[in-house]
Amino acid sequence: MNDLSGAGNSGRRVCGSVPASLASVLAAVLFLGITYSLFILVVVHNALLLAAIMLLSALVVSFVLWNLLSYKKNLAILCFVDRLPTSDLLSASDGQLVKITGLASCGDFALESSYEKVQRCVYTSTLLYENRSFWCKILSAKNHHSVPMATSSDERYYCWKLTYLERFSADFYIVDAKSGIRALVKAGYDSRIVPLVTEKLIVNTTNKSRMVSSTLKRWLEQRSMPLEARLLRLEEGFIEEGDSLTVVGMLNKMNGSIMIVPPPNAISTGCLPQKLLLPVDFDGIVLRFSTTRT
């Protein structure tokens, strides 16, 4: 079993191939441009240059914010995986970066999802979010003094903070849908993994119902977490045996066996100008699972 709970940003690094000094240089240029424009405005009374610089600054800030949002949603890696052609394991050579899609089956060790207790999984993740915003504290104080609670529409403005994370993976087999060959995916102990798995909302305590259910209470107790009523969101994702997923990794052919292992070095997605995305480096086997569960 591979504990990925402390993996942080899951082996990703934004702008890995872009010089770190570029942002500082760009900020300095914009600052000098705005300063010079203000000087022209005061001396010549011409606001055209200032307006142009401000527009350029707004575009740059929007570009940076877009890339930060896309980074959180793994958009660059998703685009990279989608553009990567599907490999043929019959003709692929040893050490080649391959992309295969097929059905997963458990190896020697099977996982169980943390909250829903789904068995025979090859990957599981459970995320607990808590609302600790100032707005939430105000609502809590009001509710304590019998003031009517906020409506559900207010919840859209809450800022959720990740307070607990469980993420595990294990070695598993995948049957390539293209060639029918079964390969062992080395996602187990000490393997570098980049999971692209969307978690499903399981528990959502609102202002109208902050009571912790018995199942959630037991789950919190097992992890020595506080049990008091509060705004919580619990999301869970998993790849179950029999699910179809896409795996990107390095092909390893040894002693007649076929394995997918982490690449030796980080891989860059490259710039994606059509999406206005900066390059992102990722390090490890990519597991993409996008099936929506009901």
Secondary structure per residue as TSV (DSSP state, phi and psi in degrees):
chain	resnum	aa	ss	phi	psi
A	1	M	-	360.0	141.5
A	2	N	E	-114.4	114.5
A	3	D	E	-85.7	110.6
A	4	L	-	-102.7	10.5
A	5	S	T	-62.5	-31.5
A	6	G	T	-101.7	21.6
A	7	A	-	-78.0	-3.2
A	8	G	T	66.2	-119.2
A	9	N	T	-86.8	21.5
A	10	S	T	57.5	46.0
A	11	G	T	72.2	26.0
A	12	R	E	-113.1	151.7
A	13	R	E	-150.0	119.7
A	14	V	E	-78.4	145.1
A	15	C	T	56.3	39.1
A	16	G	T	-62.4	-32.7
A	17	S	T	-99.4	7.5
A	18	V	S	-102.2	131.8
A	19	P	-	-55.5	138.1
A	20	A	T	-66.3	-25.4
A	21	S	H	-77.5	-9.7
A	22	L	H	-62.2	-41.8
A	23	A	H	-63.8	-40.8
A	24	S	H	-65.6	-42.4
A	25	V	H	-64.0	-43.2
A	26	L	H	-63.3	-42.9
A	27	A	H	-63.8	-40.0
A	28	A	H	-65.0	-41.2
A	29	V	H	-63.4	-43.9
A	30	L	H	-64.1	-40.0
A	31	F	H	-63.9	-45.1
A	32	L	H	-64.3	-37.9
A	33	G	H	-63.8	-43.4
A	34	I	H	-66.4	-40.6
A	35	T	H	-62.3	-45.6
A	36	Y	H	-64.6	-38.8
A	37	S	H	-64.5	-40.6
A	38	L	H	-63.8	-37.8
A	39	F	H	-63.0	-44.1
A	40	I	H	-63.4	-39.1
A	41	L	H	-63.8	-40.8
A	42	V	H	-72.1	-41.7
A	43	V	H	-82.8	-48.6
A	44	V	H	-98.7	-14.9
A	45	H	-	60.9	43.2
A	46	N	-	-120.6	111.1
A	47	A	-	-91.6	1.2
A	48	L	H	-64.0	-45.7
A	49	L	H	-64.6	-41.1
A	50	L	H	-62.1	-41.8
A	51	A	H	-63.2	-39.8
A	52	A	H	-65.5	-42.5
A	53	I	H	-65.8	-41.2
A	54	M	H	-64.7	-39.0
A	55	L	H	-64.0	-43.0
A	56	L	H	-62.8	-40.7
A	57	S	H	-63.2	-41.3
A	58	A	H	-63.1	-38.7
A	59	L	H	-66.3	-40.7
A	60	V	H	-65.7	-44.0
A	61	V	H	-63.1	-41.6
A	62	S	H	-62.6	-39.5
A	63	F	H	-63.0	-43.3
A	64	V	H	-66.1	-44.6
A	65	L	H	-63.3	-39.2
A	66	W	H	-61.9	-41.5
A	67	N	H	-70.2	-35.2
A	68	L	H	-65.6	-42.6
A	69	L	H	-65.2	-42.0
A	70	S	H	-66.0	-34.0
A	71	Y	H	-64.0	-41.1
A	72	K	H	-65.4	-29.6
A	73	K	T	-96.9	6.4
A	74	N	T	58.6	31.9
A	75	L	H	-64.5	-40.5
A	76	A	H	-64.0	-42.7
A	77	I	H	-69.0	-38.1
A	78	L	H	-61.9	-43.1
A	79	C	H	-64.9	-38.7
A	80	F	H	-62.8	-45.1
A	81	V	H	-64.7	-40.7
A	82	D	H	-65.0	-37.1
A	83	R	H	-78.7	-22.3
A	84	L	S	-69.5	126.1
A	85	P	-	-67.9	146.9
A	86	T	-	-66.5	134.3
A	87	S	-	-89.2	157.1
A	88	D	-	-107.7	109.8
A	89	L	T	-64.9	-21.7
A	90	L	T	-68.8	-36.9
A	91	S	T	-104.8	-11.1
A	92	A	-	-67.3	142.0
A	93	S	-	-94.2	160.6
A	94	D	T	-63.3	133.9
A	95	G	T	87.7	2.8
A	96	Q	-	-86.5	143.8
A	97	L	E	-74.5	122.9
A	98	V	E	-124.8	155.0
A	99	K	E	-128.4	120.0
A	100	I	E	-130.6	149.3
A	101	T	E	-125.5	134.0
A	102	G	E	-177.8	-173.0
A	103	L	E	-86.8	139.0
A	104	A	E	-92.8	145.6
A	105	S	E	-139.3	147.1
A	106	C	E	-68.8	150.5
A	107	G	-	-92.8	-139.8
A	108	D	S	-70.8	-22.3
A	109	F	S	-129.6	125.7
A	110	A	-	-107.9	146.9
A	111	L	B	-99.6	161.9
A	112	E	-	-128.6	132.6
A	113	S	-	-63.8	146.6
A	114	S	T	-68.0	-45.1
A	115	Y	T	-99.1	-49.9
A	116	E	T	-81.8	-9.4
A	117	K	-	59.2	40.9
A	118	V	-	-78.7	125.3
A	119	Q	-	-94.0	169.5
A	120	R	S	58.2	54.5
A	121	C	E	-109.6	154.3
A	122	V	E	-106.4	-13.9
A	123	Y	E	-152.5	137.7
A	124	T	E	-140.0	148.6
A	125	S	E	-148.9	136.6
A	126	T	E	-134.2	126.5
A	127	L	E	-124.2	131.1
A	128	L	E	-114.6	124.1
A	129	Y	E	-112.0	144.7
A	130	E	E	-130.4	141.0
A	131	N	E	-86.4	114.2
A	132	R	-	-121.0	22.5
A	133	S	-	-74.3	162.1
A	134	F	H	-63.4	-37.8
A	135	W	H	-62.9	-37.7
A	136	C	H	-65.6	-39.5
A	137	K	H	-65.5	-36.5
A	138	I	H	-64.1	-44.7
A	139	L	H	-63.1	-38.3
A	140	S	H	-63.2	-41.5
A	141	A	H	-65.5	-39.3
A	142	K	H	-65.8	-44.7
A	143	N	H	-64.4	-31.9
A	144	H	H	-67.0	-26.9
A	145	H	T	-101.3	26.0
A	146	S	T	64.3	26.9
A	147	V	-	-83.3	141.8
A	148	P	-	-52.7	139.6
A	149	M	-	-74.1	160.1
A	150	A	-	-69.2	150.1
A	151	T	-	-76.0	166.3
A	152	S	G	-63.3	-25.7
A	153	S	G	-64.7	-26.1
A	154	D	G	-67.5	-24.8
A	155	E	G	-66.3	-19.9
A	156	R	G	-66.8	-19.2
A	157	Y	G	-98.5	3.6
A	158	Y	-	-75.4	148.4
A	159	C	-	-108.2	114.9
A	160	W	E	-92.3	136.4
A	161	K	E	-113.8	130.4
A	162	L	E	-70.0	119.3
A	163	T	E	-111.0	-17.0
A	164	Y	E	-154.2	140.5
A	165	L	E	-142.4	131.1
A	166	E	E	-124.0	129.8
A	167	R	E	-148.5	123.5
A	168	F	E	-135.8	151.6
A	169	S	E	-142.2	161.2
A	170	A	-	-142.6	159.6
A	171	D	-	-58.8	137.7
A	172	F	E	-149.4	168.0
A	173	Y	E	-104.4	148.0
A	174	I	E	-132.3	132.1
A	175	V	E	-96.3	111.6
A	176	D	E	-61.8	122.6
A	177	A	T	-68.1	-21.9
A	178	K	T	-83.6	-42.6
A	179	S	T	-111.0	-16.0
A	180	G	-	80.4	4.2
A	181	I	-	-81.2	139.5
A	182	R	E	-96.5	128.8
A	183	A	E	-122.9	148.0
A	184	L	E	-91.8	121.6
A	185	V	E	-93.7	116.4
A	186	K	-	-84.2	76.3
A	187	A	-	-103.7	9.9
A	188	G	S	-83.6	-147.1
A	189	Y	T	-49.6	127.1
A	190	D	T	65.3	19.4
A	191	S	-	-92.8	143.6
A	192	R	-	-84.9	124.5
A	193	I	E	-128.2	138.5
A	194	V	E	-116.8	94.6
A	195	P	E	-82.0	130.0
A	196	L	E	-115.5	70.2
A	197	V	E	-124.1	124.9
A	198	T	-	-86.1	124.1
A	199	E	-	-79.7	148.2
A	200	K	E	-101.2	140.4
A	201	L	E	-69.7	121.8
A	202	I	E	-106.1	-45.5
A	203	V	E	-127.6	135.6
A	204	N	E	-144.3	98.6
A	205	T	-	-86.7	128.3
A	206	T	-	-110.2	178.8
A	207	N	S	-63.8	-28.1
A	208	K	S	-80.5	-20.9
A	209	S	-	-146.9	88.4
A	210	R	-	-95.2	0.8
A	211	M	-	-65.7	135.4
A	212	V	-	-85.1	125.1
A	213	S	-	-67.3	164.0
A	214	S	H	-63.8	-37.4
A	215	T	H	-66.1	-46.2
A	216	L	H	-66.0	-37.6
A	217	K	H	-61.7	-44.0
A	218	R	H	-64.6	-39.9
A	219	W	H	-63.7	-41.6
A	220	L	H	-68.0	-39.8
A	221	E	H	-62.5	-39.7
A	222	Q	H	-63.6	-21.8
A	223	R	T	-110.0	13.2
A	224	S	T	54.8	45.4
A	225	M	-	-109.2	152.6
A	226	P	-	-60.7	147.8
A	227	L	-	-108.3	-0.2
A	228	E	S	-66.1	153.5
A	229	A	-	-66.3	129.9
A	230	R	-	-163.2	171.5
A	231	L	-	-76.0	116.9
A	232	L	E	-132.9	149.7
A	233	R	E	-132.8	128.9
A	234	L	E	-120.8	124.5
A	235	E	E	-119.7	144.1
A	236	E	E	-139.4	140.0
A	237	G	E	-135.7	151.7
A	238	F	E	-160.9	155.7
A	239	I	E	-112.7	113.3
A	240	E	E	-94.3	154.5
A	241	E	T	-57.2	131.1
A	242	G	T	97.7	-10.7
A	243	D	-	-76.0	150.8
A	244	S	E	-96.7	129.1
A	245	L	E	-142.5	170.0
A	246	T	E	-112.8	134.3
A	247	V	E	-121.9	132.4
A	248	V	E	-121.9	123.0
A	249	G	E	-168.6	-171.9
A	250	M	E	-95.2	133.5
A	251	L	E	-78.2	132.5
A	252	N	E	-128.9	113.7
A	253	K	E	-107.5	111.1
A	254	M	E	-139.4	125.5
A	255	N	T	54.1	37.7
A	256	G	T	82.5	-5.5
A	257	S	E	-96.6	151.0
A	258	I	E	-114.3	123.0
A	259	M	E	-129.7	151.1
A	260	I	E	-108.9	117.8
A	261	V	E	-121.8	163.9
A	262	P	-	-63.4	139.8
A	263	P	-	-60.8	149.2
A	264	P	S	-66.8	-27.6
A	265	N	S	-128.3	160.8
A	266	A	-	-65.0	149.4
A	267	I	E	-113.9	137.0
A	268	S	E	-99.7	138.9
A	269	T	-	-74.1	-17.8
A	270	G	-	75.3	166.4
A	271	C	-	-70.3	142.0
A	272	L	B	-120.1	82.3
A	273	P	G	-62.2	-31.6
A	274	Q	G	-67.3	-22.4
A	275	K	G	-106.7	-0.1
A	276	L	T	57.8	43.4
A	277	L	B	-113.8	135.4
A	278	L	-	-77.7	159.7
A	279	P	-	-66.8	146.2
A	280	V	E	-126.5	129.6
A	281	D	E	-90.9	134.6
A	282	F	E	-130.1	146.7
A	283	D	-	-129.4	105.5
A	284	G	S	137.4	179.8
A	285	I	E	-74.4	131.2
A	286	V	E	-91.5	126.1
A	287	L	E	-112.8	111.1
A	288	R	E	-111.2	123.0
A	289	F	E	-137.3	116.8
A	290	S	-	-123.9	9.5
A	291	T	-	-68.8	131.5
A	292	T	-	-84.4	124.5
A	293	R	-	-92.6	152.4
A	294	T	-	-105.8	360.0
